[in-house]
Amino acid sequence: MQIKKIQVKDQAQKAIKYFTNGGKKNGGNKLTHKLNCYGIALKYIFIIRDMTYEDVAKILQTTPQNINHLVNRMGKDRFNEFFVDKLCDKLRIDSGYFIDLVNEIDNIMEG
């Protein structure tokens, strides 16, 4: 159990470092608002799986613009447990891992 916790913490630190590096990474515009922990976790998972917003949009049967809104603009309070479970199920993400990652990212960002 301890190893899993260390791995999640390491991944959370990598995700935060990658996505809060001045708000701009690998092109794109600097964000004008603060990222939330769910968006950072989702973007991290997309990166390690080599998925674009278009790839994710096909899986979720929506548009890349909606995926952009989901990860960059949607408020933390809108990610309720039912939405997260459905999202994890469709993206084939272990919901326990995802929640652990989100919580760790949130703890690091708050501290």
PyMOL commands that set and color helices and strands:
alter all, ss='L'
color gray80, all
select helices_A, chain A and resi 2-19+37-48+53-60+64-72+76-78+81-91+95-110
alter helices_A, ss='H'
color red, helices_A
deselect
rebuild
show_as cartoon
